[in-house]
Amino acid sequence: MILIKYRDMKLLIDNDCNVELFLKYKEQILLLNDEMIDFTKNLLNQTNEDIARIEKIKNQLSEFIQMTDVIGFPFNMKDAELYAIDHNIQYHVIEISDE
């Protein structure tokens, strides 16, 4: 498995995938991350429109999700690194910067 660290995200993806796939979807993943952070800050006041907006972004990322079997926020509420440790999953860390 590969653990991608980018900004405040940690995503665990399948070894068969490469970082290029992450980079291809990076902007959409960042958008989903921002939307999920805003969403989780005030769960009780979220509307159906808020939920629909997030689902739309996730649907746009369906290819990435299927190809990578991604684990980690914003795709689910799991901490990817802790998940890997807890399940004795071997992984390689790749840190990506904006530079």
C-alpha positions as a Python dict, from the first residue, in 0.01 Angstrom:
ca = {
    (1, 'M'): (0, 0, 0),
    (2, 'I'): (99, 361, -46),
    (3, 'L'): (33, 633, 211),
    (4, 'I'): (7, 968, 36),
    (5, 'K'): (60, 1270, 259),
    (6, 'Y'): (-54, 1596, 106),
    (7, 'R'): (-130, 1908, 308),
    (8, 'D'): (-349, 1786, 595),
    (9, 'M'): (-455, 1467, 415),
    (10, 'K'): (-329, 1114, 457),
    (11, 'L'): (-466, 870, 201),
    (12, 'L'): (-391, 499, 188),
    (13, 'I'): (-417, 363, -166),
    (14, 'D'): (-353, 33, -339),
    (15, 'N'): (5, -43, -449),
    (16, 'D'): (-109, -102, -806),
    (17, 'C'): (-197, 266, -834),
    (18, 'N'): (59, 535, -875),
    (19, 'V'): (91, 889, -756),
    (20, 'E'): (0, 1014, -1104),
    (21, 'L'): (-357, 900, -1041),
    (22, 'F'): (-369, 1110, -725),
    (23, 'L'): (-226, 1409, -911),
    (24, 'K'): (-486, 1367, -1186),
    (25, 'Y'): (-766, 1405, -929),
    (26, 'K'): (-585, 1634, -684),
    (27, 'E'): (-804, 1942, -736),
    (28, 'Q'): (-1126, 1746, -692),
    (29, 'I'): (-985, 1571, -385),
    (30, 'L'): (-893, 1909, -235),
    (31, 'L'): (-1244, 2037, -307),
    (32, 'L'): (-1396, 1731, -139),
    (33, 'N'): (-1160, 1774, 157),
    (34, 'D'): (-1260, 2138, 204),
    (35, 'E'): (-1631, 2057, 170),
    (36, 'M'): (-1606, 1772, 421),
    (37, 'I'): (-1421, 1989, 673),
    (38, 'D'): (-1693, 2254, 648),
    (39, 'F'): (-1963, 1987, 664),
    (40, 'T'): (-1828, 1820, 976),
    (41, 'K'): (-1785, 2149, 1162),
    (42, 'N'): (-2161, 2190, 1197),
    (43, 'L'): (-2333, 1859, 1132),
    (44, 'L'): (-2663, 1951, 1291),
    (45, 'N'): (-2726, 2241, 1054),
    (46, 'Q'): (-2647, 2068, 727),
    (47, 'T'): (-2914, 2063, 459),
    (48, 'N'): (-3001, 1812, 189),
    (49, 'E'): (-2835, 2050, -57),
    (50, 'D'): (-2511, 2031, 140),
    (51, 'I'): (-2523, 1653, 132),
    (52, 'A'): (-2606, 1652, -239),
    (53, 'R'): (-2310, 1883, -314),
    (54, 'I'): (-2070, 1645, -138),
    (55, 'E'): (-2221, 1341, -309),
    (56, 'K'): (-2177, 1511, -647),
    (57, 'I'): (-1807, 1565, -580),
    (58, 'K'): (-1768, 1204, -462),
    (59, 'N'): (-1941, 1083, -778),
    (60, 'Q'): (-1691, 1280, -985),
    (61, 'L'): (-1418, 1092, -798),
    (62, 'S'): (-1575, 747, -844),
    (63, 'E'): (-1301, 633, -1084),
    (64, 'F'): (-1031, 732, -833),
    (65, 'I'): (-1218, 560, -549),
    (66, 'Q'): (-1266, 238, -746),
    (67, 'M'): (-911, 222, -878),
    (68, 'T'): (-738, 297, -548),
    (69, 'D'): (-962, 148, -276),
    (70, 'V'): (-873, 470, -92),
    (71, 'I'): (-888, 487, 286),
    (72, 'G'): (-876, 817, 472),
    (73, 'F'): (-1049, 1148, 513),
    (74, 'P'): (-1221, 1299, 309),
    (75, 'F'): (-1336, 969, 157),
    (76, 'N'): (-1425, 816, 492),
    (77, 'M'): (-1373, 911, 854),
    (78, 'K'): (-1070, 687, 904),
    (79, 'D'): (-718, 807, 971),
    (80, 'A'): (-528, 624, 698),
    (81, 'E'): (-204, 588, 891),
    (82, 'L'): (-372, 457, 1208),
    (83, 'Y'): (-584, 222, 997),
    (84, 'A'): (-273, 75, 837),
    (85, 'I'): (-100, 32, 1171),
    (86, 'D'): (-408, -121, 1333),
    (87, 'H'): (-452, -370, 1047),
    (88, 'N'): (-78, -450, 1014),
    (89, 'I'): (-70, -315, 660),
    (90, 'Q'): (275, -249, 517),
    (91, 'Y'): (295, 82, 333),
    (92, 'H'): (535, 325, 171),
    (93, 'V'): (500, 695, 246),
    (94, 'I'): (497, 946, -36),
    (95, 'E'): (484, 1310, 63),
    (96, 'I'): (359, 1553, -199),
    (97, 'S'): (414, 1926, -179),
    (98, 'D'): (265, 2214, -375),
    (99, 'E'): (606, 2323, -502),
}
